[in-house]
Amino acid sequence: MIVSVDLSQIRFLRYFLYLPVFTAVLSLLFSTSSVNAQSDLPDGPFYQVQEGDTLWDIALRFRVPIDELQQANGITDAAQIDVGNQLVIPGLEGIQGLLETRTMTYGETLRSLSRRYRLPEEKLARLNHLTSPNSINPGSMLVIPAQYDNPTSGRRVGVRAGKSLLELAMLNDVNPWELVLANNLPGTWSALPGDVLVGLDDETDGPGAFLEAIEDVSIEDLPFVQGKTMVIRIRGMPGIELSGSLNGSEITFFSMGDEYVALLGIHAMQEPGLYPLNISGKYPPGEPYFGDGFDFSQSVLIRDGDYPFDPVLTVAPETIDPKVTEPEDELWESLGVNVSPKKLWDGVFQSPVPDVFKDCWTSLYGSRRSYNGGPYDYYHTGLDLCGGVGTEIFAPAPGRVVFAEPLTVRGMATVIDHGWGVYTAYDHQSEIYVEHGNFVEPGQLIGLGGATGRVTGPHLHWEVWVGGIQVDPLDWLMKSFP
Ligand SMILES: [Zn+2]
């Protein structure tokens, strides 16, 4: 028997010998292509560098140490990043894709943000390294994966005592199960009174932790900084009685048009850190749907004003003797306590000195001071404007004179009440032309510059008080409050 062997078959079999080589090449090809895919999108959560970003900003925003950020991205020189670079953000296991940042606003909680972005609270907390609800501060950055960055603008539905979720859904004309799903609730029985749910239409939007009676809460020019004047605006149902406090100091709200407005002075020596900002409200009677009112607190970060330290000042010892300064300081503080309900000014304040001196300052507000070698326990409570003895002093805005008398430290001093807890004060004058109780108009001559009291030379020491706190007067010459 002859066994015929088909040569073509042998040749075919020989190809099997090449198979491992072939698969190796194939797998190499595939792995190369997957490497290519990875270089398009980094492995792990990443941020795309924007115009104006520095590596330090990015590290701060994502709350990662800068050296870890450099290491994760093989960056040796922290100054070397380019717009469009995709930087892997370390320390966020289980999170993938492009990350974006949004500025946090007042009136949000972890829960309300979770509902707004439809992102589980746990994931949002981990992404933002939130260790407590206090870490959600207005003005700081909120990190969110780009795929979730389409915040819902659903109408807010407040859960009321004595109303079931089913009733609420019916009252608001929404499907209760959709309400349950949209708000990550375990069931229709699980909503708690006071909780604020996200509705499903896109009628209105607003601070997620407030009931619908409050349409909007905004704080202008965040962050809070030592010496600054802050403006809080609230829009909501007419007739709400609003009150508030920052770290226990009372905030007064005034009705203005369709808004409630509060001015807030930040003390120049306030230790930088987190402080509770509370806003509470009482609804007008006969609003049973909303209940009695609300009480909301959120931490705000007060930053350092980076004020300079003045060289030690030498003054007459009796002007820093506590026996003299304490009663005078007490009197001075008492002058700014009363909050007149009528706002007398409108727009930016005029300069209190003639044009030739208006941009000439011998000392700015806020600088830290030591007198006669003592500790730096003092700060400069106003703005020192140039001018000699006899330089004219004008009222910067309409107001009522509440003090016009000589004092030991402040010399010949005048204080004007402009309403809403805003006062201006004028020290070291040589002449005073107004009396307690006088109304003054902007530009009215109220006195002459001098060198009376604790001074090293003639100048006008000018103060602006907001809610009993001396703030930076330059802000009032540049910006219209509120
Ligand atoms: Zn001064």
Residues whose N, C-alpha, C, O or C-beta is under 5 A from the ligand:
A	BS01	ZN	G382 L383 D384 H461
